[in-house]
Amino acid sequence: MKGLITKLALIVVLVFAFQALTGTFAMAAEAQAQKLDPLLAAVASLILPGLGQYLLGDQAKGINHLLIYLGVWLVGVILAPFTAGITSILPVAWAIYSAYDAYQMASK
């Protein structure tokens, strides 16, 4: 239980840090207004789901992808003892989808 509380606290800190950086990146994105390489966008979203979308200028979608990833990860952690760890695949699947979506967005 203590480990779960620690993980939840870490998630909250990460979400707030991500949102704090939102303003900084939004100003930089508006100033640059350049197209991002599709492969770079995909890798960014594979490392941190939503980062590729965020860097492409769709901040709301990027934050949504991150929050969904964190929610799926949390559900996986909670259900892991009951599902023999099968739910640990879900965050990986979401990260792959997020990378694919970022690649598609950058290709347009």
N, CA, C and O atoms as a Tinker XYZ file with bonds, in Angstrom:
   432  protein
     1  N      0.817000   -1.193000    0.000000    73     2
     2  CA     0.000000    0.000000    0.000000    64     1     3
     3  C      0.867000    1.265000    0.000000    63     2     4     5
     4  O      0.554000    2.246000   -0.675000    81     3
     5  N      1.965000    1.224000    0.772000    73     3     6
     6  CA     2.859000    2.381000    0.829000    64     5     7
     7  C      3.481000    2.657000   -0.541000    63     6     8     9
     8  O      3.635000    3.811000   -0.941000    81     7
     9  N      3.835000    1.586000   -1.253000    73     7    10
    10  CA     4.408000    1.746000   -2.589000    64     9    11
    11  C      3.416000    2.362000   -3.560000    63    10    12    13
    12  O      3.797000    3.165000   -4.412000    81    11
    13  N      2.135000    1.990000   -3.438000    73    11    14
    14  CA     1.107000    2.530000   -4.318000    64    13    15
    15  C      0.915000    4.020000   -4.061000    63    14    16    17
    16  O      0.745000    4.798000   -5.000000    81    15
    17  N      0.941000    4.418000   -2.792000    73    15    18
    18  CA     0.797000    5.836000   -2.452000    64    17    19
    19  C      1.976000    6.632000   -2.999000    63    18    20    21
    20  O      1.806000    7.746000   -3.492000    81    19
    21  N      3.161000    6.059000   -2.910000    73    19    22
    22  CA     4.347000    6.720000   -3.453000    64    21    23
    23  C      4.225000    6.891000   -4.962000    63    22    24    25
    24  O      4.565000    7.945000   -5.501000    81    23
    25  N      3.740000    5.856000   -5.643000    73    23    26
    26  CA     3.577000    5.933000   -7.096000    64    25    27
    27  C      2.518000    6.959000   -7.475000    63    26    28    29
    28  O      2.696000    7.702000   -8.441000    81    27
    29  N      1.417000    7.009000   -6.724000    73    27    30
    30  CA     0.378000    7.998000   -7.007000    64    29    31
    31  C      0.907000    9.417000   -6.808000    63    30    32    33
    32  O      0.602000   10.313000   -7.595000    81    31
    33  N      1.700000    9.619000   -5.756000    73    31    34
    34  CA     2.292000   10.936000   -5.518000    64    33    35
    35  C      3.221000   11.319000   -6.665000    63    34    36    37
    36  O      3.240000   12.473000   -7.092000    81    35
    37  N      3.988000   10.358000   -7.163000    73    35    38
    38  CA     4.881000   10.613000   -8.292000    64    37    39
    39  C      4.087000   10.992000   -9.536000    63    38    40    41
    40  O      4.490000   11.888000  -10.278000    81    39
    41  N      2.970000   10.323000   -9.769000    73    39    42
    42  CA     2.123000   10.634000  -10.919000    64    41    43
    43  C      1.603000   12.062000  -10.822000    63    42    44    45
    44  O      1.628000   12.806000  -11.802000    81    43
    45  N      1.133000   12.440000   -9.641000    73    43    46
    46  CA     0.611000   13.796000   -9.456000    64    45    47
    47  C      1.700000   14.830000   -9.721000    63    46    48    49
    48  O      1.455000   15.836000  -10.387000    81    47
    49  N      2.896000   14.586000   -9.204000    73    47    50
    50  CA     4.012000   15.512000   -9.422000    64    49    51
    51  C      4.341000   15.608000  -10.910000    63    50    52    53
    52  O      4.570000   16.703000  -11.423000    81    51
    53  N      4.365000   14.469000  -11.605000    73    51    54
    54  CA     4.665000   14.480000  -13.037000    64    53    55
    55  C      3.615000   15.250000  -13.828000    63    54    56    57
    56  O      3.950000   15.999000  -14.745000    81    55
    57  N      2.339000   15.064000  -13.473000    73    55    58
    58  CA     1.270000   15.767000  -14.184000    64    57    59
    59  C      1.401000   17.272000  -13.981000    63    58    60    61
    60  O      1.288000   18.041000  -14.935000    81    59
    61  N      1.640000   17.694000  -12.733000    73    59    62
    62  CA     1.794000   19.125000  -12.482000    64    61    63
    63  C      3.033000   19.689000  -13.164000    63    62    64    65
    64  O      3.002000   20.809000  -13.675000    81    63
    65  N      4.108000   18.936000  -13.179000    73    63    66
    66  CA     5.324000   19.392000  -13.857000    64    65    67
    67  C      5.078000   19.522000  -15.355000    63    66    68    69
    68  O      5.526000   20.482000  -15.983000    81    67
    69  N      4.361000   18.547000  -15.928000    73    67    70
    70  CA     4.046000   18.574000  -17.351000    64    69    71
    71  C      3.182000   19.789000  -17.677000    63    70    72    73
    72  O      3.397000   20.461000  -18.686000    81    71
    73  N      2.200000   20.067000  -16.810000    73    71    74
    74  CA     1.332000   21.214000  -17.046000    64    73    75
    75  C      2.073000   22.531000  -16.847000    63    74    76    77
    76  O      1.782000   23.514000  -17.528000    81    75
    77  N      3.029000   22.560000  -15.918000    73    75    78
    78  CA     3.818000   23.776000  -15.712000    64    77    79
    79  C      4.666000   24.078000  -16.937000    63    78    80    81
    80  O      4.853000   25.237000  -17.307000    81    79
    81  N      5.178000   23.021000  -17.561000    73    79    82
    82  CA     5.983000   23.206000  -18.766000    64    81    83
    83  C      5.126000   23.567000  -19.968000    63    82    84    85
    84  O      5.637000   24.057000  -20.974000    81    83
    85  N      3.820000   23.326000  -19.867000    73    83    86
    86  CA     2.913000   23.584000  -20.980000    64    85    87
    87  C      3.027000   25.020000  -21.461000    63    86    88    89
    88  O      3.139000   25.273000  -22.660000    81    87
    89  N      2.997000   25.954000  -20.529000    73    87    90
    90  CA     3.086000   27.357000  -20.910000    64    89    91
    91  C      4.391000   27.687000  -21.596000    63    90    92    93
    92  O      4.406000   28.432000  -22.576000    81    91
    93  N      5.486000   27.146000  -21.098000    73    91    94
    94  CA     6.805000   27.402000  -21.671000    64    93    95
    95  C      6.900000   26.854000  -23.086000    63    94    96    97
    96  O      7.345000   27.546000  -24.001000    81    95
    97  N      6.474000   25.592000  -23.262000    73    95    98
    98  CA     6.544000   24.980000  -24.582000    64    97    99
    99  C      5.556000   25.624000  -25.549000    63    98   100   101
   100  O      5.842000   25.734000  -26.742000    81    99
   101  N      4.410000   26.047000  -25.053000    73    99   102
   102  CA     3.418000   26.670000  -25.926000    64   101   103
   103  C      3.975000   27.960000  -26.520000    63   102   104   105
   104  O      3.799000   28.228000  -27.709000    81   103
   105  N      4.643000   28.751000  -25.695000    73   103   106
   106  CA     5.233000   29.990000  -26.206000    64   105   107
   107  C      6.344000   29.692000  -27.208000    63   106   108   109
   108  O      6.468000   30.377000  -28.224000    81   107
   109  N      7.147000   28.678000  -26.926000    73   107   110
   110  CA     8.229000   28.320000  -27.843000    64   109   111
   111  C      7.670000   27.780000  -29.152000    63   110   112   113
   112  O      8.200000   28.078000  -30.222000    81   111
   113  N      6.603000   26.988000  -29.075000    73   111   114
   114  CA     6.002000   26.415000  -30.280000    64   113   115
   115  C      5.402000   27.509000  -31.150000    63   114   116   117
   116  O      5.515000   27.465000  -32.375000    81   115
   117  N      4.765000   28.490000  -30.521000    73   115   118
   118  CA     4.193000   29.591000  -31.291000    64   117   119
   119  C      5.289000   30.418000  -31.958000    63   118   120   121
   120  O      5.114000   30.900000  -33.077000    81   119
   121  N      6.402000   30.579000  -31.279000    73   119   122
   122  CA     7.495000   31.382000  -31.824000    64   121   123
   123  C      8.164000   30.687000  -33.003000    63   122   124   125
   124  O      8.556000   31.343000  -33.968000    81   123
   125  N      8.297000   29.371000  -32.932000    73   123   126
   126  CA     9.010000   28.647000  -33.975000    64   125   127
   127  C      8.108000   28.267000  -35.136000    63   126   128   129
   128  O      8.468000   28.497000  -36.290000    81   127
   129  N      6.954000   27.696000  -34.862000    73   127   130
   130  CA     5.981000   27.284000  -35.876000    64   129   131
   131  C      6.642000   26.505000  -37.013000    63   130   132   133
   132  O      6.404000   26.788000  -38.187000    81   131
   133  N      7.456000   25.544000  -36.666000    73   131   134
   134  CA     8.095000   24.713000  -37.686000    64   133   135
   135  C      7.543000   23.288000  -37.613000    63   134   136   137
   136  O      6.991000   22.867000  -36.597000    81   135
   137  N      7.706000   22.576000  -38.697000    73   135   138
   138  CA     7.216000   21.209000  -38.768000    64   137   139
   139  C      8.235000   20.268000  -38.135000    63   138   140   141
   140  O      9.441000   20.401000  -38.347000    81   139
   141  N      7.728000   19.317000  -37.356000    73   139   142
   142  CA     8.570000   18.351000  -36.662000    64   141   143
   143  C      8.708000   17.096000  -37.515000    63   142   144   145
   144  O      7.746000   16.666000  -38.153000    81   143
   145  N      9.887000   16.514000  -37.526000    73   143   146
   146  CA    10.129000   15.273000  -38.250000    64   145   147
   147  C      9.213000   14.182000  -37.691000    63   146   148   149
   148  O      9.151000   14.010000  -36.473000    81   147
   149  N      8.499000   13.436000  -38.549000    73   147   150
   150  CA     7.581000   12.405000  -38.065000    64   149   151
   151  C      8.242000   11.361000  -37.167000    63   150   152   153
   152  O      7.646000   10.928000  -36.181000    81   151
   153  N      9.461000   10.955000  -37.498000    73   151   154
   154  CA    10.140000    9.953000  -36.674000    64   153   155
   155  C     10.471000   10.512000  -35.295000    63   154   156   157
   156  O     10.352000    9.803000  -34.296000    81   155
   157  N     10.879000   11.758000  -35.231000    73   155   158
   158  CA    11.177000   12.393000  -33.948000    64   157   159
   159  C      9.913000   12.515000  -33.098000    63   158   160   161
   160  O      9.948000   12.284000  -31.889000    81   159
   161  N      8.804000   12.876000  -33.729000    73   159   162
   162  CA     7.533000   12.977000  -33.003000    64   161   163
   163  C      7.114000   11.618000  -32.455000    63   162   164   165
   164  O      6.637000   11.519000  -31.324000    81   163
   165  N      7.295000   10.569000  -33.262000    73   163   166
   166  CA     6.926000    9.221000  -32.821000    64   165   167
   167  C      7.795000    8.764000  -31.658000    63   166   168   169
   168  O      7.288000    8.198000  -30.690000    81   167
   169  N      9.089000    9.002000  -31.744000    73   167   170
   170  CA     9.997000    8.591000  -30.663000    64   169   171
   171  C      9.690000    9.369000  -29.385000    63   170   172   173
   172  O      9.727000    8.806000  -28.291000    81   171
   173  N      9.388000   10.655000  -29.521000    73   171   174
   174  CA     9.048000   11.463000  -28.343000    64   173   175
   175  C      7.811000   10.907000  -27.650000    63   174   176   177
   176  O      7.772000   10.826000  -26.422000    81   175
   177  N      6.794000   10.521000  -28.433000    73   175   178
   178  CA     5.577000    9.968000  -27.838000    64   177   179
   179  C      5.762000    8.545000  -27.355000    63   178   180   181
   180  O      5.021000    8.087000  -26.485000    81   179
   181  N      6.724000    7.848000  -27.894000    73   179   182
   182  CA     7.003000    6.499000  -27.398000    64   181   183
   183  C      7.686000    6.581000  -26.032000    63   182   184   185
   184  O      7.420000    5.763000  -25.151000    81   183
   185  N      8.560000    7.562000  -25.859000    73   183   186
   186  CA     9.246000    7.746000  -24.581000    64   185   187
   187  C      8.275000    8.277000  -23.523000    63   186   188   189
   188  O      8.226000    7.758000  -22.408000    81   187
   189  N      7.509000    9.300000  -23.870000    73   187   190
   190  CA     6.514000    9.872000  -22.967000    64   189   191
   191  C      5.249000   10.125000  -23.786000    63   190   192   193
   192  O      5.177000   11.109000  -24.522000    81   191
   193  N      4.250000    9.244000  -23.666000    73   191   194
   194  CA     3.042000    9.398000  -24.476000    64   193   195
   195  C      2.456000   10.803000  -24.367000    63   194   196   197
   196  O      2.250000   11.332000  -23.275000    81   195
   197  N      2.196000   11.384000  -25.527000    73   195   198
   198  CA     1.648000   12.728000  -25.605000    64   197   199
   199  C      2.688000   13.794000  -25.906000    63   198   200   201
   200  O      2.333000   14.898000  -26.319000    81   199
   201  N      3.959000   13.488000  -25.709000    73   199   202
   202  CA     5.005000   14.487000  -25.933000    64   201   203
   203  C      5.103000   14.860000  -27.414000    63   202   204   205
   204  O      5.295000   16.031000  -27.742000    81   203
   205  N      4.975000   13.897000  -28.294000    73   203   206
   206  CA     5.024000   14.188000  -29.729000    64   205   207
   207  C      3.884000   15.098000  -30.158000    63   206   208   209
   208  O      4.094000   16.054000  -30.904000    81   207
   209  N      2.673000   14.802000  -29.686000    73   207   210
   210  CA     1.517000   15.634000  -30.005000    64   209   211
   211  C      1.710000   17.042000  -29.445000    63   210   212   213
   212  O      1.371000   18.036000  -30.087000    81   211
   213  N      2.255000   17.102000  -28.249000    73   211   214
   214  CA     2.499000   18.386000  -27.596000    64   213   215
   215  C      3.495000   19.226000  -28.392000    63   214   216   217
   216  O      3.276000   20.418000  -28.609000    81   215
   217  N      4.575000   18.608000  -28.819000    73   215   218
   218  CA     5.589000   19.326000  -29.584000    64   217   219
   219  C      5.083000   19.747000  -30.959000    63   218   220   221
   220  O      5.584000   20.707000  -31.544000    81   219
   221  N      4.091000   19.029000  -31.470000    73   219   222
   222  CA     3.505000   19.376000  -32.763000    64   221   223
   223  C      2.501000   20.523000  -32.649000    63   222   224   225
   224  O      1.966000   20.986000  -33.656000    81   223
   225  N      2.248000   20.978000  -31.430000    73   223   226
   226  CA     1.366000   22.123000  -31.246000    64   225   227
   227  C     -0.012000   21.797000  -30.720000    63   226   228   229
   228  O     -0.783000   22.713000  -30.433000    81   227
   229  N     -0.351000   20.531000  -30.583000    73   227   230
   230  CA    -1.658000   20.150000  -30.047000    64   229   231
   231  C     -1.490000   19.810000  -28.565000    63   230   232   233
   232  O     -1.429000   18.642000  -28.181000    81   231
   233  N     -1.418000   20.860000  -27.743000    73   231   234
   234  CA    -1.141000   20.675000  -26.324000    64   233   235
   235  C     -2.242000   19.895000  -25.616000    63   234   236   237
   236  O     -1.951000   19.048000  -24.771000    81   235
   237  N     -3.494000   20.166000  -25.946000    73   235   238
   238  CA    -4.602000   19.471000  -25.283000    64   237   239
   239  C     -4.541000   17.970000  -25.561000    63   238   240   241
   240  O     -4.730000   17.159000  -24.655000    81   239
   241  N     -4.282000   17.609000  -26.797000    73   239   242
   242  CA    -4.190000   16.194000  -27.150000    64   241   243
   243  C     -2.992000   15.548000  -26.463000    63   242   244   245
   244  O     -3.080000   14.407000  -26.011000    81   243
   245  N     -1.884000   16.262000  -26.380000    73   243   246
   246  CA    -0.702000   15.737000  -25.710000    64   245   247
   247  C     -0.954000   15.462000  -24.240000    63   246   248   249
   248  O     -0.569000   14.414000  -23.722000    81   247
   249  N     -1.599000   16.403000  -23.570000    73   247   250
   250  CA    -1.910000   16.211000  -22.152000    64   249   251
   251  C     -2.906000   15.074000  -21.981000    63   250   252   253
   252  O     -2.791000   14.290000  -21.039000    81   251
   253  N     -3.883000   14.973000  -22.877000    73   251   254
   254  CA    -4.843000   13.866000  -22.805000    64   253   255
   255  C     -4.146000   12.522000  -22.966000    63   254   256   257
   256  O     -4.450000   11.579000  -22.236000    81   255
   257  N     -3.225000   12.421000  -23.903000    73   255   258
   258  CA    -2.497000   11.165000  -24.098000    64   257   259
   259  C     -1.697000   10.800000  -22.851000    63   258   260   261
   260  O     -1.643000    9.634000  -22.461000    81   259
   261  N     -1.076000   11.800000  -22.229000    73   259   262
   262  CA    -0.309000   11.544000  -21.009000    64   261   263
   263  C     -1.218000   11.090000  -19.875000    63   262   264   265
   264  O     -0.901000   10.131000  -19.171000    81   263
   265  N     -2.343000   11.771000  -19.695000    73   263   266
   266  CA    -3.253000   11.405000  -18.611000    64   265   267
   267  C     -3.867000   10.023000  -18.829000    63   266   268   269
   268  O     -4.031000    9.261000  -17.876000    81   267
   269  N     -4.202000    9.700000  -20.064000    73   267   270
   270  CA    -4.729000    8.362000  -20.352000    64   269   271
   271  C     -3.664000    7.316000  -20.072000    63   270   272   273
   272  O     -3.960000    6.265000  -19.503000    81   271
   273  N     -2.431000    7.594000  -20.466000    73   271   274
   274  CA    -1.333000    6.663000  -20.188000    64   273   275
   275  C     -1.185000    6.426000  -18.687000    63   274   276   277
   276  O     -1.056000    5.285000  -18.243000    81   275
   277  N     -1.203000    7.507000  -17.909000    73   275   278
   278  CA    -1.065000    7.365000  -16.460000    64   277   279
   279  C     -2.240000    6.600000  -15.862000    63   278   280   281
   280  O     -2.058000    5.797000  -14.946000    81   279
   281  N     -3.448000    6.846000  -16.378000    73   279   282
   282  CA    -4.618000    6.107000  -15.904000    64   281   283
   283  C     -4.542000    4.630000  -16.240000    63   282   284   285
   284  O     -4.848000    3.783000  -15.401000    81   283
   285  N     -4.139000    4.319000  -17.451000    73   283   286
   286  CA    -3.999000    2.916000  -17.867000    64   285   287
   287  C     -2.910000    2.233000  -17.046000    63   286   288   289
   288  O     -3.052000    1.075000  -16.652000    81   287
   289  N     -1.819000    2.960000  -16.792000    73   287   290
   290  CA    -0.736000    2.402000  -15.981000    64   289   291
   291  C     -1.224000    2.111000  -14.567000    63   290   292   293
   292  O     -0.913000    1.062000  -14.003000    81   291
   293  N     -1.995000    3.046000  -13.988000    73   291   294
   294  CA    -2.504000    2.870000  -12.631000    64   293   295
   295  C     -3.459000    1.681000  -12.554000    63   294   296   297
   296  O     -3.387000    0.890000  -11.614000    81   295
   297  N     -4.341000    1.552000  -13.523000    73   295   298
   298  CA    -5.246000    0.397000  -13.559000    64   297   299
   299  C     -4.440000   -0.887000  -13.678000    63   298   300   301
   300  O     -4.764000   -1.886000  -13.036000    81   299
   301  N     -3.405000   -0.869000  -14.485000    73   299   302
   302  CA    -2.545000   -2.043000  -14.621000    64   301   303
   303  C     -1.866000   -2.421000  -13.323000    63   302   304   305
   304  O     -1.755000   -3.603000  -12.996000    81   303
   305  N     -1.410000   -1.420000  -12.579000    73   303   306
   306  CA    -0.757000   -1.685000  -11.293000    64   305   307
   307  C     -1.752000   -2.269000  -10.301000    63   306   308   309
   308  O     -1.432000   -3.206000   -9.569000    81   307
   309  N     -2.953000   -1.717000  -10.277000    73   307   310
   310  CA    -3.964000   -2.188000   -9.329000    64   309   311
   311  C     -4.429000   -3.598000   -9.672000    63   310   312   313
   312  O     -4.615000   -4.421000   -8.777000    81   311
   313  N     -4.616000   -3.883000  -10.950000    73   311   314
   314  CA    -5.149000   -5.184000  -11.360000    64   313   315
   315  C     -4.086000   -6.252000  -11.571000    63   314   316   317
   316  O     -4.428000   -7.421000  -11.753000    81   315
   317  N     -2.820000   -5.890000  -11.551000    73   315   318
   318  CA    -1.745000   -6.847000  -11.829000    64   317   319
   319  C     -1.792000   -8.097000  -10.950000    63   318   320   321
   320  O     -1.589000   -9.194000  -11.471000    81   319
   321  N     -2.049000   -7.989000   -9.649000    73   319   322
   322  CA    -2.080000   -9.212000   -8.835000    64   321   323
   323  C     -3.206000  -10.174000   -9.226000    63   322   324   325
   324  O     -3.112000  -11.376000   -8.982000    81   323
   325  N     -4.259000   -9.645000   -9.828000    73   323   326
   326  CA    -5.414000  -10.468000  -10.176000    64   325   327
   327  C     -5.361000  -10.999000  -11.603000    63   326   328   329
   328  O     -6.107000  -11.914000  -11.951000    81   327
   329  N     -4.494000  -10.438000  -12.422000    73   327   330
   330  CA    -4.463000  -10.822000  -13.838000    64   329   331
   331  C     -3.123000  -11.398000  -14.267000    63   330   332   333
   332  O     -2.830000  -11.473000  -15.460000    81   331
   333  N     -2.327000  -11.796000  -13.321000    73   331   334
   334  CA    -1.011000  -12.404000  -13.589000    64   333   335
   335  C     -0.127000  -11.485000  -14.437000    63   334   336   337
   336  O      0.682000  -11.961000  -15.233000    81   335
   337  N     -0.279000  -10.183000  -14.267000    73   335   338
   338  CA     0.581000   -9.232000  -14.956000    64   337   339
   339  C      0.205000   -8.930000  -16.394000    63   338   340   341
   340  O      0.900000   -8.163000  -17.060000    81   339
   341  N     -0.882000   -9.514000  -16.891000    73   339   342
   342  CA    -1.300000   -9.274000  -18.281000    64   341   343
   343  C     -1.588000   -7.790000  -18.509000    63   342   344   345
   344  O     -1.350000   -7.269000  -19.598000    81   343
   345  N     -2.102000   -7.112000  -17.477000    73   343   346
   346  CA    -2.460000   -5.699000  -17.647000    64   345   347
   347  C     -1.238000   -4.800000  -17.805000    63   346   348   349
   348  O     -1.386000   -3.623000  -18.133000    81   347
   349  N     -0.054000   -5.319000  -17.582000    73   347   350
   350  CA     1.144000   -4.498000  -17.789000    64   349   351
   351  C      1.390000   -4.227000  -19.271000    63   350   352   353
   352  O      2.209000   -3.377000  -19.619000    81   351
   353  N      0.698000   -4.934000  -20.131000    73   351   354
   354  CA     0.811000   -4.724000  -21.575000    64   353   355
   355  C      0.066000   -3.452000  -22.000000    63   354   356   357
   356  O      0.428000   -2.821000  -22.993000    81   355
   357  N     -0.964000   -3.082000  -21.251000    73   355   358
   358  CA    -1.808000   -1.956000  -21.645000    64   357   359
   359  C     -1.056000   -0.624000  -21.757000    63   358   360   361
   360  O     -1.243000    0.077000  -22.752000    81   359
   361  N     -0.215000   -0.241000  -20.789000    73   359   362
   362  CA     0.517000    1.025000  -20.966000    64   361   363
   363  C      1.462000    1.003000  -22.174000    63   362   364   365
   364  O      1.642000    2.019000  -22.845000    81   363
   365  N      2.048000   -0.136000  -22.438000    73   363   366
   366  CA     2.940000   -0.258000  -23.599000    64   365   367
   367  C      2.132000   -0.094000  -24.886000    63   366   368   369
   368  O      2.570000    0.576000  -25.822000    81   367
   369  N      0.954000   -0.708000  -24.924000    73   367   370
   370  CA     0.093000   -0.590000  -26.103000    64   369   371
   371  C     -0.326000    0.867000  -26.317000    63   370   372   373
   372  O     -0.356000    1.347000  -27.450000    81   371
   373  N     -0.647000    1.562000  -25.233000    73   371   374
   374  CA    -1.041000    2.970000  -25.368000    64   373   375
   375  C      0.131000    3.825000  -25.850000    63   374   376   377
   376  O     -0.059000    4.725000  -26.669000    81   375
   377  N      1.331000    3.557000  -25.357000    73   375   378
   378  CA     2.513000    4.306000  -25.790000    64   377   379
   379  C      2.763000    4.092000  -27.284000    63   378   380   381
   380  O      3.124000    5.027000  -27.997000    81   379
   381  N      2.569000    2.867000  -27.748000    73   379   382
   382  CA     2.741000    2.576000  -29.177000    64   381   383
   383  C      1.693000    3.317000  -30.000000    63   382   384   385
   384  O      2.006000    3.877000  -31.050000    81   383
   385  N      0.436000    3.320000  -29.519000    73   383   386
   386  CA    -0.607000    4.059000  -30.226000    64   385   387
   387  C     -0.288000    5.558000  -30.258000    63   386   388   389
   388  O     -0.463000    6.213000  -31.286000    81   387
   389  N      0.176000    6.089000  -29.137000    73   387   390
   390  CA     0.509000    7.510000  -29.061000    64   389   391
   391  C      1.629000    7.853000  -30.044000    63   390   392   393
   392  O      1.596000    8.902000  -30.689000    81   391
   393  N      2.614000    6.970000  -30.154000    73   391   394
   394  CA     3.708000    7.178000  -31.106000    64   393   395
   395  C      3.184000    7.155000  -32.540000    63   394   396   397
   396  O      3.581000    7.980000  -33.363000    81   395
   397  N      2.291000    6.211000  -32.838000    73   395   398
   398  CA     1.695000    6.120000  -34.175000    64   397   399
   399  C      0.899000    7.392000  -34.496000    63   398   400   401
   400  O      0.991000    7.929000  -35.599000    81   399
   401  N      0.127000    7.857000  -33.528000    73   399   402
   402  CA    -0.676000    9.057000  -33.727000    64   401   403
   403  C      0.213000   10.283000  -33.965000    63   402   404   405
   404  O     -0.081000   11.105000  -34.833000    81   403
   405  N      1.289000   10.402000  -33.199000    73   403   406
   406  CA     2.213000   11.527000  -33.386000    64   405   407
   407  C      2.862000   11.465000  -34.765000    63   406   408   409
   408  O      3.039000   12.495000  -35.416000    81   407
   409  N      3.215000   10.266000  -35.212000    73   407   410
   410  CA     3.808000   10.097000  -36.541000    64   409   411
   411  C      2.819000   10.551000  -37.619000    63   410   412   413
   412  O      3.191000   11.259000  -38.554000    81   411
   413  N      1.559000   10.138000  -37.477000    73   411   414
   414  CA     0.534000   10.523000  -38.446000    64   413   415
   415  C      0.311000   12.035000  -38.445000    63   414   416   417
   416  O      0.155000   12.644000  -39.504000    81   415
   417  N      0.296000   12.637000  -37.255000    73   415   418
   418  CA     0.107000   14.092000  -37.170000    64   417   419
   419  C      1.253000   14.841000  -37.842000    63   418   420   421
   420  O      1.026000   15.826000  -38.544000    81   419
   421  N      2.477000   14.377000  -37.628000    73   419   422
   422  CA     3.649000   15.051000  -38.200000    64   421   423
   423  C      3.741000   14.842000  -39.707000    63   422   424   425
   424  O      4.341000   15.654000  -40.411000    81   423
   425  N      3.153000   13.764000  -40.201000    73   423   426
   426  CA     3.213000   13.467000  -41.638000    64   425   427
   427  C      2.255000   14.325000  -42.449000    63   426   428   429
   428  O      2.419000   14.451000  -43.662000    81   427
   429  N      1.271000   14.910000  -41.810000    73   427   430
   430  CA     0.269000   15.708000  -42.537000    64   429   431
   431  C      0.829000   17.026000  -42.995000    63   430   432
   432  O      0.120000   17.815000  -43.620000    81   431
